[in-house]
Structure formats: C-alpha cells, structure tokens
C-alpha cells in the first residue's frame, strides 16, 4: 500500500511550500513550526485574528469558528487542509 503524502501548503510571498504533517492539530501550528509569523489570539476560532485568504484547495474545521469568516477566508487556528492549499496571510 502506498502511503498518501501529506497536504502541501503554499503561502503567497513565501519561497518554500510547507508540508502539513498528520500530528499537527491546525494550520496555525504548522506555520508556527516553520517560523512563519501569524497573528493570533485565541486558537479556538473566537477572535478571527488568524484570518487568511484560501486561494485554492479545501480545508475542514476542527470546530466551527464563532468568529465571522467571509467567503473565501479561513481561520488558521482551528482548521486543517483536506487537500493541497494555497493561502494568502492577511
């Protein structure tokens, strides 16, 4: 059996794509582990500070965010990629 590769995160204005590893609970954790500075305050989907534009791909939320999320935006603190994604940090 061939193991499925992990989703790849491509970030606008960053040179290297990142691999989202299975043990990472959220996109925010993956970005922090790669030393990418992302604003956040809650890690629970309440405040919306970690908002990003989802340009391509699909994500899922660990829990439904309580902060308002516009069409085409995601919260990094409570989401995981379901496919390769391209995002723009806001």
Phi, psi and omega in degrees: 000132179273128180285135180291131177292156178287151177299149179254137178252119175252129183246128176305137178072015173238140186287317188256129172290156180248151174261129176275116183268150188302326184280353179282126183287333184210167174298322179302315178300318180296316179295318178297319180297334178267011179060036174261123184285118180232128176290141175200163175223330192242322187067014183233004179080019182268321193262328181085006183294333183265025182301140176219156176273127175268108183272326179208152174096184182230146177232169170228152177263137174295321171217150181296127181294144176269340176286150177293130178236120180288160175306129179086358177250157177224162172255123184289335187287342184223025181232158177225147179282143173260347180210179170300140182229156171235127182230158171240123178286133182261000000 
